[in-house]
Amino acid sequence: MIKDNILDTKKLGSKFYFVGISLGSCSANETGVAIIDKNLNIITLDKLFSMEDVRFFFKRFVGKHNAIINVALPENPVMLNAKWKLLSREYQLIQSNDLINHNSEWIQRYSHRGCDVLSSLKEEGIDVFRYDIHELKSSLGLSGVYKDRSPVDCKALQSALKFKFGFRGLPANMLPVSQLEAILGAYLGIIMAQNTTGYDCKIRAMYKDIEVIGLDL
């Protein structure tokens, strides 16, 4: 239950750093990290893999109390979405079948990976939020006609970050998609803290007691 979907903009407006983390669904998938400032200068771009890497990043990040940290909701890697999984089972609506355990992990859209780390940060008084990368891209007008996470989609996303949103310091070569998605998460922090971006945001939902932020279109 969401008690209030309005963010405390006064508190968030005093932040100096904005962190985006595109959390991978497992340690085999890289986790992108981006730290930017109020002027859209990219301070840090990095790639992590294990949750120990993520814990170490937060431990060494001395500015976390003066930052807005947005962490993407990773997709559940065992969710029933692959073609062979669908064809190998009798087709029935999950909600209408009493024989299916509705709490099973394979029907959950998001992974719980990293929730314990983020809960510990929130207990320390650090401003940690979640976001859905697909919804964020759609709200920002970045969901094009290209296949998601394909090379041409990554190129279009990097060009949009440079020319549409004015990010400084982007390299000429192609960045990994996880880092591009992390930059979007960091930019969401800018929207949350400032009222000059032309976008408004709100608390969409709660996931493991942490607010999920989306744009209010």
Order of alpha helices (4+ residues) and beta strands (2+ residues): alpha-beta-beta-beta-alpha-beta-alpha-alpha-beta-alpha-alpha-alpha-beta-beta
